[in-house]
Amino acid sequence: MKHYEYHDVNFRGTISRVRYTTTNQAGETREKYANIYLPYGYDQPDAPAQYDILYLMHGGGGNPDAWLDCSKVKNMLDYAISEKEVAPLIVVFPSYYKEQISRVGSPDKDVERGHVSFFQKELTEDLLPAVEKAVRTYAEDVTPEGLRASRMHRAFGGFSMGAATTWFAFTNHLDYFSRFVPLSGDCWEIEGQGGLSKPQETAKALRDCAVRSGYGTDAYFIFTATGTKDFAYEPLTAQVEAMRQYPDVFAEGKDLSQGNFHYLLAEGEVHAYESVYHYLYNFLPYLFDGLGK
């Protein structure tokens, strides 16, 4: 695995915000925002007319600022794009919490699972239309039909509970997203920490969703990772081992340029943004370029 080191980059992207309205579990209206990374040159006359887009979710207790506050992810994006390691893309940092404040106190597994599960409705009905109306993506319009038609140019990823959110996006919204980047977190589709407690059932649920979608292995891609000293190591590894029993659906390539299923295990890395943004750095060159276009 390549580790990213800070670089003084001359060509820097910008951070803007989009605000939108959604509802919480009680049906009450809530105003929310997501941060949006726009690559250098986005506002220039010769800029591309369309951009691939990655939605990147925070972990438990976080908010839309968490990735930007807790890691060098923006500098990494600026550098990777400037050095042409990655084609210019848009990155969105949303939140699965409905209230303006982040979680207070220790996490409650069932409560957190409820948040990320309920967020799936907001994701496609509120967040995607608000964001992709504001920026230039491959969606010709922000109707469900327009968003689904552009799925090959849209990814979802996240750290920790953001990874659980990502697995939920896979099981709920394969028709809206084609790329998935769950970092240091297992799938909670069956139950909280189901990757550990019920790895076989979890893997089968993921397999069944992929089969029901009707998409082939060239139409969805999973890039997942964790560290050997991360507490997500045991549940995610158990889940990955179970997923490997379905090579017809999760085709693990010899390297990141092959197959549609990849597991990066980083020696000594822990459960922190300062670890997982390195995983993202390794995945980004393969996330869209040359895959399924």
C-alpha positions as protocol buffer text, in pm:
chain_id: "A"
residue {
  index: 1
  type: MET
  ca { x: 0 y: 0 z: 0 }
}
residue {
  index: 2
  type: LYS
  ca { x: 120 y: 350 z: -87 }
}
residue {
  index: 3
  type: HIS
  ca { x: 114 y: 605 z: 196 }
}
residue {
  index: 4
  type: TYR
  ca { x: 31 y: 958 z: 99 }
}
residue {
  index: 5
  type: GLU
  ca { x: 265 y: 1235 z: 216 }
}
residue {
  index: 6
  type: TYR
  ca { x: 162 y: 1600 z: 229 }
}
residue {
  index: 7
  type: HIS
  ca { x: 260 y: 1804 z: -78 }
}
residue {
  index: 8
  type: ASP
  ca { x: 252 y: 2177 z: -134 }
}
residue {
  index: 9
  type: VAL
  ca { x: 21 y: 2184 z: -435 }
}
residue {
  index: 10
  type: ASN
  ca { x: -9 y: 2488 z: -660 }
}
residue {
  index: 11
  type: PHE
  ca { x: -335 y: 2385 z: -826 }
}
residue {
  index: 12
  type: ARG
  ca { x: -589 y: 2355 z: -549 }
}
residue {
  index: 13
  type: GLY
  ca { x: -955 y: 2269 z: -563 }
}
residue {
  index: 14
  type: THR
  ca { x: -1221 y: 2451 z: -365 }
}
residue {
  index: 15
  type: ILE
  ca { x: -1478 y: 2356 z: -100 }
}
residue {
  index: 16
  type: SER
  ca { x: -1834 y: 2477 z: -134 }
}
residue {
  index: 17
  type: ARG
  ca { x: -2161 y: 2378 z: 29 }
}
residue {
  index: 18
  type: VAL
  ca { x: -2502 y: 2273 z: -87 }
}
residue {
  index: 19
  type: ARG
  ca { x: -2798 y: 2308 z: 147 }
}
residue {
  index: 20
  type: TYR
  ca { x: -3112 y: 2100 z: 121 }
}
residue {
  index: 21
  type: THR
  ca { x: -3423 y: 1997 z: 311 }
}
residue {
  index: 22
  type: THR
  ca { x: -3503 y: 1650 z: 438 }
}
residue {
  index: 23
  type: THR
  ca { x: -3709 y: 1490 z: 715 }
}
residue {
  index: 24
  type: ASN
  ca { x: -3605 y: 1301 z: 1027 }
}
residue {
  index: 25
  type: GLN
  ca { x: -3747 y: 973 z: 1155 }
}
residue {
  index: 26
  type: ALA
  ca { x: -4032 y: 1163 z: 1322 }
}
residue {
  index: 27
  type: GLY
  ca { x: -4129 y: 1326 z: 992 }
}
residue {
  index: 28
  type: GLU
  ca { x: -4001 y: 1668 z: 1099 }
}
residue {
  index: 29
  type: THR
  ca { x: -3836 y: 1896 z: 843 }
}
residue {
  index: 30
  type: ARG
  ca { x: -3463 y: 1947 z: 878 }
}
residue {
  index: 31
  type: GLU
  ca { x: -3223 y: 2174 z: 694 }
}
residue {
  index: 32
  type: LYS
  ca { x: -2889 y: 2010 z: 617 }
}
residue {
  index: 33
  type: TYR
  ca { x: -2572 y: 2075 z: 421 }
}
residue {
  index: 34
  type: ALA
  ca { x: -2304 y: 1877 z: 245 }
}
residue {
  index: 35
  type: ASN
  ca { x: -1952 y: 1995 z: 165 }
}
residue {
  index: 36
  type: ILE
  ca { x: -1847 y: 1963 z: -199 }
}
residue {
  index: 37
  type: TYR
  ca { x: -1491 y: 1941 z: -328 }
}
residue {
  index: 38
  type: LEU
  ca { x: -1460 y: 2092 z: -677 }
}
residue {
  index: 39
  type: PRO
  ca { x: -1131 y: 2020 z: -855 }
}
residue {
  index: 40
  type: TYR
  ca { x: -898 y: 2294 z: -975 }
}
residue {
  index: 41
  type: GLY
  ca { x: -1020 y: 2440 z: -1303 }
}
residue {
  index: 42
  type: TYR
  ca { x: -1384 y: 2351 z: -1248 }
}
residue {
  index: 43
  type: ASP
  ca { x: -1485 y: 2715 z: -1302 }
}
residue {
  index: 44
  type: GLN
  ca { x: -1270 y: 2765 z: -1613 }
}
residue {
  index: 45
  type: PRO
  ca { x: -1423 y: 2802 z: -1962 }
}
residue {
  index: 46
  type: ASP
  ca { x: -1240 y: 2494 z: -2089 }
}
residue {
  index: 47
  type: ALA
  ca { x: -1340 y: 2274 z: -1794 }
}
residue {
  index: 48
  type: PRO
  ca { x: -1508 y: 1939 z: -1865 }
}
residue {
  index: 49
  type: ALA
  ca { x: -1882 y: 1947 z: -1910 }
}
residue {
  index: 50
  type: GLN
  ca { x: -1927 y: 1640 z: -1689 }
}
residue {
  index: 51
  type: TYR
  ca { x: -1746 y: 1496 z: -1387 }
}
residue {
  index: 52
  type: ASP
  ca { x: -1747 y: 1164 z: -1205 }
}
residue {
  index: 53
  type: ILE
  ca { x: -1869 y: 1205 z: -848 }
}
residue {
  index: 54
  type: LEU
  ca { x: -1784 y: 1034 z: -518 }
}
residue {
  index: 55
  type: TYR
  ca { x: -1999 y: 1068 z: -206 }
}
residue {
  index: 56
  type: LEU
  ca { x: -1783 y: 1015 z: 104 }
}
residue {
  index: 57
  type: MET
  ca { x: -1947 y: 959 z: 443 }
}
residue {
  index: 58
  type: HIS
  ca { x: -1801 y: 1027 z: 789 }
}
residue {
  index: 59
  type: GLY
  ca { x: -1784 y: 787 z: 1082 }
}
residue {
  index: 60
  type: GLY
  ca { x: -1991 y: 774 z: 1401 }
}
residue {
  index: 61
  type: GLY
  ca { x: -2019 y: 1107 z: 1579 }
}
residue {
  index: 62
  type: GLY
  ca { x: -1901 y: 1297 z: 1273 }
}
residue {
  index: 63
  type: ASN
  ca { x: -2053 y: 1555 z: 1043 }
}
residue {
  index: 64
  type: PRO
  ca { x: -1993 y: 1685 z: 687 }
}
residue {
  index: 65
  type: ASP
  ca { x: -1670 y: 1851 z: 805 }
}
residue {
  index: 66
  type: ALA
  ca { x: -1517 y: 1541 z: 963 }
}
residue {
  index: 67
  type: TRP
  ca { x: -1312 y: 1411 z: 668 }
}
residue {
  index: 68
  type: LEU
  ca { x: -1178 y: 1761 z: 599 }
}
residue {
  index: 69
  type: ASP
  ca { x: -1101 y: 1831 z: 966 }
}
residue {
  index: 70
  type: CYS
  ca { x: -944 y: 1497 z: 1053 }
}
residue {
  index: 71
  type: SER
  ca { x: -727 y: 1409 z: 751 }
}
residue {
  index: 72
  type: LYS
  ca { x: -530 y: 1549 z: 460 }
}
residue {
  index: 73
  type: VAL
  ca { x: -796 y: 1431 z: 217 }
}
residue {
  index: 74
  type: LYS
  ca { x: -827 y: 1766 z: 37 }
}
residue {
  index: 75
  type: ASN
  ca { x: -452 y: 1801 z: -11 }
}
residue {
  index: 76
  type: MET
  ca { x: -443 y: 1441 z: -131 }
}
residue {
  index: 77
  type: LEU
  ca { x: -719 y: 1509 z: -386 }
}
residue {
  index: 78
  type: ASP
  ca { x: -543 y: 1825 z: -506 }
}
residue {
  index: 79
  type: TYR
  ca { x: -214 y: 1641 z: -546 }
}
residue {
  index: 80
  type: ALA
  ca { x: -353 y: 1327 z: -712 }
}
residue {
  index: 81
  type: ILE
  ca { x: -544 y: 1537 z: -966 }
}
residue {
  index: 82
  type: SER
  ca { x: -258 y: 1782 z: -1022 }
}
residue {
  index: 83
  type: GLU
  ca { x: -16 y: 1495 z: -1087 }
}
residue {
  index: 84
  type: LYS
  ca { x: -268 y: 1328 z: -1318 }
}
residue {
  index: 85
  type: GLU
  ca { x: -282 y: 1020 z: -1100 }
}
residue {
  index: 86
  type: VAL
  ca { x: -658 y: 1068 z: -1095 }
}
residue {
  index: 87
  type: ALA
  ca { x: -891 y: 1236 z: -1343 }
}
residue {
  index: 88
  type: PRO
  ca { x: -1061 y: 1544 z: -1196 }
}
residue {
  index: 89
  type: LEU
  ca { x: -1368 y: 1444 z: -999 }
}
residue {
  index: 90
  type: ILE
  ca { x: -1619 y: 1592 z: -756 }
}
residue {
  index: 91
  type: VAL
  ca { x: -1626 y: 1465 z: -396 }
}
residue {
  index: 92
  type: VAL
  ca { x: -1924 y: 1522 z: -166 }
}
residue {
  index: 93
  type: PHE
  ca { x: -1904 y: 1502 z: 213 }
}
residue {
  index: 94
  type: PRO
  ca { x: -2256 y: 1456 z: 358 }
}
residue {
  index: 95
  type: SER
  ca { x: -2389 y: 1333 z: 694 }
}
residue {
  index: 96
  type: TYR
  ca { x: -2630 y: 1056 z: 784 }
}
residue {
  index: 97
  type: TYR
  ca { x: -2741 y: 1237 z: 1100 }
}
residue {
  index: 98
  type: LYS
  ca { x: -3067 y: 1430 z: 1070 }
}
residue {
  index: 99
  type: GLU
  ca { x: -3001 y: 1690 z: 1341 }
}
residue {
  index: 100
  type: GLN
  ca { x: -2754 y: 1977 z: 1313 }
}
residue {
  index: 101
  type: ILE
  ca { x: -2531 y: 1847 z: 1593 }
}
residue {
  index: 102
  type: SER
  ca { x: -2329 y: 1529 z: 1577 }
}
residue {
  index: 103
  type: ARG
  ca { x: -2382 y: 1233 z: 1806 }
}
residue {
  index: 104
  type: VAL
  ca { x: -2324 y: 1312 z: 2174 }
}
residue {
  index: 105
  type: GLY
  ca { x: -2180 y: 1047 z: 2407 }
}
residue {
  index: 106
  type: SER
  ca { x: -2094 y: 685 z: 2345 }
}
residue {
  index: 107
  type: PRO
  ca { x: -2233 y: 515 z: 2035 }
}
residue {
  index: 108
  type: ASP
  ca { x: -2540 y: 296 z: 2057 }
}
residue {
  index: 109
  type: LYS
  ca { x: -2518 y: 21 z: 1796 }
}
residue {
  index: 110
  type: ASP
  ca { x: -2891 y: 0 z: 1729 }
}
residue {
  index: 111
  type: VAL
  ca { x: -2936 y: 378 z: 1717 }
}
residue {
  index: 112
  type: GLU
  ca { x: -2644 y: 420 z: 1475 }
}
residue {
  index: 113
  type: ARG
  ca { x: -2775 y: 138 z: 1256 }
}
residue {
  index: 114
  type: GLY
  ca { x: -3110 y: 315 z: 1249 }
}
residue {
  index: 115
  type: HIS
  ca { x: -2946 y: 639 z: 1135 }
}
residue {
  index: 116
  type: VAL
  ca { x: -2754 y: 485 z: 844 }
}
residue {
  index: 117
  type: SER
  ca { x: -3049 y: 275 z: 736 }
}
residue {
  index: 118
  type: PHE
  ca { x: -3296 y: 566 z: 738 }
}
residue {
  index: 119
  type: PHE
  ca { x: -3043 y: 784 z: 552 }
}
residue {
  index: 120
  type: GLN
  ca { x: -3093 y: 570 z: 240 }
}
residue {
  index: 121
  type: LYS
  ca { x: -3422 y: 744 z: 159 }
}
residue {
  index: 122
  type: GLU
  ca { x: -3264 y: 1088 z: 202 }
}
residue {
  index: 123
  type: LEU
  ca { x: -2969 y: 982 z: -12 }
}
residue {
  index: 124
  type: THR
  ca { x: -3158 y: 934 z: -336 }
}
residue {
  index: 125
  type: GLU
  ca { x: -3463 y: 1155 z: -278 }
}
residue {
  index: 126
  type: ASP
  ca { x: -3298 y: 1465 z: -127 }
}
residue {
  index: 127
  type: LEU
  ca { x: -2917 y: 1463 z: -131 }
}
residue {
  index: 128
  type: LEU
  ca { x: -2845 y: 1344 z: -486 }
}
residue {
  index: 129
  type: PRO
  ca { x: -3093 y: 1580 z: -653 }
}
residue {
  index: 130
  type: ALA
  ca { x: -2968 y: 1880 z: -450 }
}
residue {
  index: 131
  type: VAL
  ca { x: -2601 y: 1811 z: -522 }
}
residue {
  index: 132
  type: GLU
  ca { x: -2628 y: 1713 z: -887 }
}
residue {
  index: 133
  type: LYS
  ca { x: -2851 y: 2005 z: -968 }
}
residue {
  index: 134
  type: ALA
  ca { x: -2577 y: 2232 z: -830 }
}
residue {
  index: 135
  type: VAL
  ca { x: -2271 y: 2073 z: -999 }
}
residue {
  index: 136
  type: ARG
  ca { x: -2189 y: 1923 z: -1338 }
}
residue {
  index: 137
  type: THR
  ca { x: -2210 y: 1544 z: -1330 }
}
residue {
  index: 138
  type: TYR
  ca { x: -2307 y: 1287 z: -1591 }
}
residue {
  index: 139
  type: ALA
  ca { x: -2672 y: 1310 z: -1484 }
}
residue {
  index: 140
  type: GLU
  ca { x: -2865 y: 1483 z: -1764 }
}
residue {
  index: 141
  type: ASP
  ca { x: -3127 y: 1574 z: -1505 }
}
residue {
  index: 142
  type: VAL
  ca { x: -3196 y: 1494 z: -1139 }
}
residue {
  index: 143
  type: THR
  ca { x: -3505 y: 1283 z: -1191 }
}
residue {
  index: 144
  type: PRO
  ca { x: -3476 y: 924 z: -1069 }
}
residue {
  index: 145
  type: GLU
  ca { x: -3440 y: 821 z: -1433 }
}
residue {
  index: 146
  type: GLY
  ca { x: -3162 y: 1071 z: -1498 }
}
residue {
  index: 147
  type: LEU
  ca { x: -2972 y: 971 z: -1186 }
}
residue {
  index: 148
  type: ARG
  ca { x: -3004 y: 600 z: -1256 }
}
residue {
  index: 149
  type: ALA
  ca { x: -2889 y: 644 z: -1615 }
}
residue {
  index: 150
  type: SER
  ca { x: -2563 y: 801 z: -1490 }
}
residue {
  index: 151
  type: ARG
  ca { x: -2486 y: 539 z: -1221 }
}
residue {
  index: 152
  type: MET
  ca { x: -2161 y: 428 z: -1384 }
}
residue {
  index: 153
  type: HIS
  ca { x: -2013 y: 768 z: -1302 }
}
residue {
  index: 154
  type: ARG
  ca { x: -2120 y: 776 z: -937 }
}
residue {
  index: 155
  type: ALA
  ca { x: -1953 y: 621 z: -628 }
}
residue {
  index: 156
  type: PHE
  ca { x: -2031 y: 601 z: -258 }
}
residue {
  index: 157
  type: GLY
  ca { x: -1778 y: 542 z: 19 }
}
residue {
  index: 158
  type: GLY
  ca { x: -1726 y: 603 z: 386 }
}
residue {
  index: 159
  type: PHE
  ca { x: -1531 y: 537 z: 703 }
}
residue {
  index: 160
  type: SER
  ca { x: -1650 y: 320 z: 994 }
}
residue {
  index: 161
  type: MET
  ca { x: -2027 y: 384 z: 1024 }
}
residue {
  index: 162
  type: GLY
  ca { x: -1980 y: 554 z: 688 }
}
residue {
  index: 163
  type: ALA
  ca { x: -1868 y: 211 z: 564 }
}
residue {
  index: 164
  type: ALA
  ca { x: -2187 y: 60 z: 707 }
}
residue {
  index: 165
  type: THR
  ca { x: -2373 y: 334 z: 518 }
}
residue {
  index: 166
  type: THR
  ca { x: -2185 y: 231 z: 204 }
}
residue {
  index: 167
  type: TRP
  ca { x: -2286 y: -133 z: 236 }
}
residue {
  index: 168
  type: PHE
  ca { x: -2647 y: -17 z: 282 }
}
residue {
  index: 169
  type: ALA
  ca { x: -2610 y: 190 z: -37 }
}
residue {
  index: 170
  type: PHE
  ca { x: -2499 y: -129 z: -213 }
}
residue {
  index: 171
  type: THR
  ca { x: -2801 y: -327 z: -93 }
}
residue {
  index: 172
  type: ASN
  ca { x: -3049 y: -43 z: -153 }
}
residue {
  index: 173
  type: HIS
  ca { x: -2918 y: 163 z: -443 }
}
residue {
  index: 174
  type: LEU
  ca { x: -2723 y: -39 z: -696 }
}
residue {
  index: 175
  type: ASP
  ca { x: -2936 y: 135 z: -956 }
}
residue {
  index: 176
  type: TYR
  ca { x: -2793 y: 475 z: -851 }
}
residue {
  index: 177
  type: PHE
  ca { x: -2427 y: 385 z: -778 }
}
residue {
  index: 178
  type: SER
  ca { x: -2174 y: 156 z: -945 }
}
residue {
  index: 179
  type: ARG
  ca { x: -1869 y: 206 z: -722 }
}
residue {
  index: 180
  type: PHE
  ca { x: -1855 y: 138 z: -347 }
}
residue {
  index: 181
  type: VAL
  ca { x: -1567 y: 216 z: -109 }
}
residue {
  index: 182
  type: PRO
  ca { x: -1642 y: 91 z: 245 }
}
residue {
  index: 183
  type: LEU
  ca { x: -1338 y: 169 z: 463 }
}
residue {
  index: 184
  type: SER
  ca { x: -1286 y: 5 z: 803 }
}
residue {
  index: 185
  type: GLY
  ca { x: -1641 y: -110 z: 849 }
}
residue {
  index: 186
  type: ASP
  ca { x: -1850 y: -419 z: 784 }
}
residue {
  index: 187
  type: CYS
  ca { x: -2203 y: -458 z: 650 }
}
residue {
  index: 188
  type: TRP
  ca { x: -2486 y: -414 z: 903 }
}
residue {
  index: 189
  type: GLU
  ca { x: -2763 y: -530 z: 668 }
}
residue {
  index: 190
  type: ILE
  ca { x: -2853 y: -833 z: 883 }
}
residue {
  index: 191
  type: GLU
  ca { x: -2772 y: -678 z: 1221 }
}
residue {
  index: 192
  type: GLY
  ca { x: -2522 y: -446 z: 1386 }
}
residue {
  index: 193
  type: GLN
  ca { x: -2169 y: -580 z: 1326 }
}
residue {
  index: 194
  type: GLY
  ca { x: -2323 y: -855 z: 1117 }
}
residue {
  index: 195
  type: GLY
  ca { x: -1993 y: -906 z: 936 }
}
residue {
  index: 196
  type: LEU
  ca { x: -1863 y: -1055 z: 1260 }
}
residue {
  index: 197
  type: SER
  ca { x: -2172 y: -1218 z: 1409 }
}
residue {
  index: 198
  type: LYS
  ca { x: -2327 y: -1346 z: 1087 }
}
residue {
  index: 199
  type: PRO
  ca { x: -2067 y: -1333 z: 809 }
}
residue {
  index: 200
  type: GLN
  ca { x: -2225 y: -1605 z: 595 }
}
residue {
  index: 201
  type: GLU
  ca { x: -2572 y: -1452 z: 611 }
}
residue {
  index: 202
  type: THR
  ca { x: -2429 y: -1107 z: 544 }
}
residue {
  index: 203
  type: ALA
  ca { x: -2232 y: -1223 z: 241 }
}
residue {
  index: 204
  type: LYS
  ca { x: -2538 y: -1402 z: 104 }
}
residue {
  index: 205
  type: ALA
  ca { x: -2751 y: -1088 z: 149 }
}
residue {
  index: 206
  type: LEU
  ca { x: -2494 y: -887 z: -49 }
}
residue {
  index: 207
  type: ARG
  ca { x: -2475 y: -1158 z: -314 }
}
residue {
  index: 208
  type: ASP
  ca { x: -2853 y: -1176 z: -344 }
}
residue {
  index: 209
  type: CYS
  ca { x: -2879 y: -797 z: -390 }
}
residue {
  index: 210
  type: ALA
  ca { x: -2621 y: -808 z: -668 }
}
residue {
  index: 211
  type: VAL
  ca { x: -2799 y: -1094 z: -844 }
}
residue {
  index: 212
  type: ARG
  ca { x: -3141 y: -930 z: -816 }
}
residue {
  index: 213
  type: SER
  ca { x: -3003 y: -611 z: -966 }
}
residue {
  index: 214
  type: GLY
  ca { x: -2936 y: -788 z: -1294 }
}
residue {
  index: 215
  type: TYR
  ca { x: -2599 y: -613 z: -1331 }
}
residue {
  index: 216
  type: GLY
  ca { x: -2294 y: -810 z: -1435 }
}
residue {
  index: 217
  type: THR
  ca { x: -1957 y: -794 z: -1263 }
}
residue {
  index: 218
  type: ASP
  ca { x: -1848 y: -520 z: -1502 }
}
residue {
  index: 219
  type: ALA
  ca { x: -2122 y: -288 z: -1372 }
}
residue {
  index: 220
  type: TYR
  ca { x: -2043 y: -265 z: -999 }
}
residue {
  index: 221
  type: PHE
  ca { x: -1715 y: -250 z: -807 }
}
residue {
  index: 222
  type: ILE
  ca { x: -1628 y: -282 z: -438 }
}
residue {
  index: 223
  type: PHE
  ca { x: -1302 y: -143 z: -296 }
}
residue {
  index: 224
  type: THR
  ca { x: -1285 y: -220 z: 76 }
}
residue {
  index: 225
  type: ALA
  ca { x: -997 y: -186 z: 323 }
}
residue {
  index: 226
  type: THR
  ca { x: -892 y: -182 z: 685 }
}
residue {
  index: 227
  type: GLY
  ca { x: -581 y: -207 z: 902 }
}
residue {
  index: 228
  type: THR
  ca { x: -445 y: -502 z: 1100 }
}
residue {
  index: 229
  type: LYS
  ca { x: -466 y: -297 z: 1423 }
}
residue {
  index: 230
  type: ASP
  ca { x: -811 y: -159 z: 1346 }
}
residue {
  index: 231
  type: PHE
  ca { x: -1102 y: -297 z: 1550 }
}
residue {
  index: 232
  type: ALA
  ca { x: -1286 y: -330 z: 1219 }
}
residue {
  index: 233
  type: TYR
  ca { x: -1028 y: -588 z: 1107 }
}
residue {
  index: 234
  type: GLU
  ca { x: -1202 y: -894 z: 1253 }
}
residue {
  index: 235
  type: PRO
  ca { x: -1559 y: -824 z: 1135 }
}
residue {
  index: 236
  type: LEU
  ca { x: -1460 y: -700 z: 790 }
}
residue {
  index: 237
  type: THR
  ca { x: -1217 y: -987 z: 730 }
}
residue {
  index: 238
  type: ALA
  ca { x: -1480 y: -1242 z: 832 }
}
residue {
  index: 239
  type: GLN
  ca { x: -1728 y: -1083 z: 594 }
}
residue {
  index: 240
  type: VAL
  ca { x: -1476 y: -1067 z: 308 }
}
residue {
  index: 241
  type: GLU
  ca { x: -1386 y: -1434 z: 354 }
}
residue {
  index: 242
  type: ALA
  ca { x: -1755 y: -1521 z: 327 }
}
residue {
  index: 243
  type: MET
  ca { x: -1798 y: -1301 z: 18 }
}
residue {
  index: 244
  type: ARG
  ca { x: -1512 y: -1487 z: -148 }
}
residue {
  index: 245
  type: GLN
  ca { x: -1741 y: -1790 z: -162 }
}
residue {
  index: 246
  type: TYR
  ca { x: -1929 y: -1613 z: -443 }
}
residue {
  index: 247
  type: PRO
  ca { x: -1661 y: -1545 z: -707 }
}
residue {
  index: 248
  type: ASP
  ca { x: -1926 y: -1530 z: -979 }
}
residue {
  index: 249
  type: VAL
  ca { x: -2062 y: -1214 z: -814 }
}
residue {
  index: 250
  type: PHE
  ca { x: -1755 y: -1079 z: -630 }
}
residue {
  index: 251
  type: ALA
  ca { x: -1470 y: -1138 z: -873 }
}
residue {
  index: 252
  type: GLU
  ca { x: -1146 y: -1067 z: -689 }
}
residue {
  index: 253
  type: GLY
  ca { x: -875 y: -953 z: -931 }
}
residue {
  index: 254
  type: LYS
  ca { x: -501 y: -1005 z: -900 }
}
residue {
  index: 255
  type: ASP
  ca { x: -461 y: -630 z: -863 }
}
residue {
  index: 256
  type: LEU
  ca { x: -678 y: -318 z: -849 }
}
residue {
  index: 257
  type: SER
  ca { x: -705 y: -299 z: -1228 }
}
residue {
  index: 258
  type: GLN
  ca { x: -881 y: -636 z: -1252 }
}
residue {
  index: 259
  type: GLY
  ca { x: -1202 y: -781 z: -1117 }
}
residue {
  index: 260
  type: ASN
  ca { x: -1478 y: -600 z: -931 }
}
residue {
  index: 261
  type: PHE
  ca { x: -1395 y: -687 z: -568 }
}
residue {
  index: 262
  type: HIS
  ca { x: -1083 y: -577 z: -380 }
}
residue {
  index: 263
  type: TYR
  ca { x: -974 y: -606 z: -17 }
}
residue {
  index: 264
  type: LEU
  ca { x: -676 y: -397 z: 93 }
}
residue {
  index: 265
  type: LEU
  ca { x: -533 y: -496 z: 432 }
}
residue {
  index: 266
  type: ALA
  ca { x: -285 y: -243 z: 569 }
}
residue {
  index: 267
  type: GLU
  ca { x: -25 y: -362 z: 817 }
}
residue {
  index: 268
  type: GLY
  ca { x: -33 y: -175 z: 1149 }
}
residue {
  index: 269
  type: GLU
  ca { x: -303 y: 80 z: 1055 }
}
residue {
  index: 270
  type: VAL
  ca { x: -566 y: 174 z: 1314 }
}
residue {
  index: 271
  type: HIS
  ca { x: -925 y: 300 z: 1317 }
}
residue {
  index: 272
  type: ALA
  ca { x: -873 y: 664 z: 1222 }
}
residue {
  index: 273
  type: TYR
  ca { x: -924 y: 909 z: 936 }
}
residue {
  index: 274
  type: GLU
  ca { x: -546 y: 949 z: 922 }
}
residue {
  index: 275
  type: SER
  ca { x: -530 y: 582 z: 823 }
}
residue {
  index: 276
  type: VAL
  ca { x: -824 y: 546 z: 589 }
}
residue {
  index: 277
  type: TYR
  ca { x: -750 y: 840 z: 363 }
}
residue {
  index: 278
  type: HIS
  ca { x: -437 y: 648 z: 256 }
}
residue {
  index: 279
  type: TYR
  ca { x: -663 y: 361 z: 146 }
}
residue {
  index: 280
  type: LEU
  ca { x: -866 y: 606 z: -58 }
}
residue {
  index: 281
  type: TYR
  ca { x: -547 y: 737 z: -218 }
}
residue {
  index: 282
  type: ASN
  ca { x: -466 y: 384 z: -336 }
}
residue {
  index: 283
  type: PHE
  ca { x: -815 y: 322 z: -470 }
}
residue {
  index: 284
  type: LEU
  ca { x: -883 y: 651 z: -648 }
}
residue {
  index: 285
  type: PRO
  ca { x: -679 y: 582 z: -965 }
}
residue {
  index: 286
  type: TYR
  ca { x: -893 y: 272 z: -1025 }
}
residue {
  index: 287
  type: LEU
  ca { x: -1229 y: 395 z: -903 }
}
residue {
  index: 288
  type: PHE
  ca { x: -1349 y: 527 z: -1239 }
}
residue {
  index: 289
  type: ASP
  ca { x: -1061 y: 524 z: -1486 }
}
residue {
  index: 290
  type: GLY
  ca { x: -1083 y: 232 z: -1723 }
}
residue {
  index: 291
  type: LEU
  ca { x: -1366 y: 63 z: -1533 }
}
residue {
  index: 292
  type: GLY
  ca { x: -1696 y: 10 z: -1705 }
}
residue {
  index: 293
  type: LYS
  ca { x: -1690 y: 326 z: -1917 }
}
